[in-house]
Amino acid sequence: MGVNLKSLIGRLNATCRGALEGAAGLCLSRTNYDVEPEHFLLKLIESPDTDLAAIFRRYEINQSRVTKDLTAALDKLKTGNARTPGLSPRLPQLIQEAWLLASVDYGAAQVRSGHLLVALLASDDLRRLAREISREFASVSVESLKKDFAEITGGSAEAREATNLSDQPSATEAATGGPVTGGKTKALDQFTIDLTARARAGKIDPVLGRDFEIRQVVDILTRRRQNNPILTGEAGVGKTAVVEGFALRIAEGDVPDPLKNVAVRTLDLGLLQAGAGIKGEFENRLKSVIDEVKGSSQPIILFIDEAHTMIGAGGQAGQNDAANLLKPALARGELRTIAATTWAEYKKYFEKDAALARRFQVVKVEEPDEAKA
């Protein structure tokens, strides 16, 4: 399945983790071979003051009947296991779907019982399982539950204890030393650093001797086509400094009109990958960033340092890696980027991928001569 089970279970909140431990104990006492979603759901229902209890009240679901139906479903499972039970493949699938929903749709830092129920009813495979277990689940409108989730579950103990991804220190907050504002750009705040904000706050030093390269970057960005500069040069020559110099010029208003209101944000690929041990999580994080860039009222240019690491990041090279997720948005002109890499890495990775190379225009950053230095 490509799932890191330890990472996956670590996404559960205390209520759900306790229910999962209880489910394993129930499976053991019944001598079943695998811990199934039925074991897990039964233990979740037993927990008081949960999202699940609030949802049951809203949709007038008979909890006693669901408990009875779950017990009947467990009675049908094979028994006789004398060893430690394993996890049914459907259980990691349920938790994985719930985590993607919780993190991407609701910006939650942990999976709650309500997220598990939405995932159970929103996925075709899992929905069939839910309907087979109990007809009571048919009373729930998935669309209205998704839409009104916060209002329906707002009074539960899980909601009171919940933390959001946006409550955790983000890349921008850590870099600027202050809280980020907004709330509609959770992924951008979490995985990027606003260089223009740092420039306006006086946190970027003046950049000297790179006027020519900065002018090239400005010229490329104002084109209609092939308007994504890629800075190439040896390690340490000052590729990042060119982008910082560009951000300083935006902050000072020393750029053409089309670029005056632009925000330059550094995409942190390492942060995108950190903790993304669950299949599909990296892709969802990157897609969220791209969607927020496209939907932003302020034009945004993403700066991707060490851009060659995009190829293979988040998946096998040539499949769902970062580069292939970015290509469609670059091709349609929905996303503008400034990339940076060494010349050797450019030839090794970009020149071999014609579709990717076509999206970028090379800007060579040479070592300054003695006179310039």
Buried (B, 14 or more C-beta within 10 A) or exposed (E): EEBBBEBBBBBBBEBBBBBBEBBBBBBBEBBBBBBBBBBBBBBBBBBEBBBBBBBBEBBEBEBEEBBEBBEEBBEEBEEEBEEEBEBBEBBBBBBBBBBBBBBBBBBBBBBBBBBBBBBBBBBEEBBEBBEEBBEBBEEBEBEEBBEEBEEBBEEBBBBEEBEBBBEEEBBBBEBBEEEBEEEEBBBBBBBBBBBBBBBBEEEBEEBEBBEEBBEBBBBBBEEEEEBBBBBBBEEEBBBBBBBBBBBBBBBEEEBEEEBEEBBBBBBBBEBBBEBBBBBBBBBBBBBBBBBBBEEBEEEBBBBBBBBBBBBBBBBEEEEBBBBBBBBEBBEEEEBBBBBBBBEEBBEEBBEEBEEBBBBBBBBEBEEEEEEEE
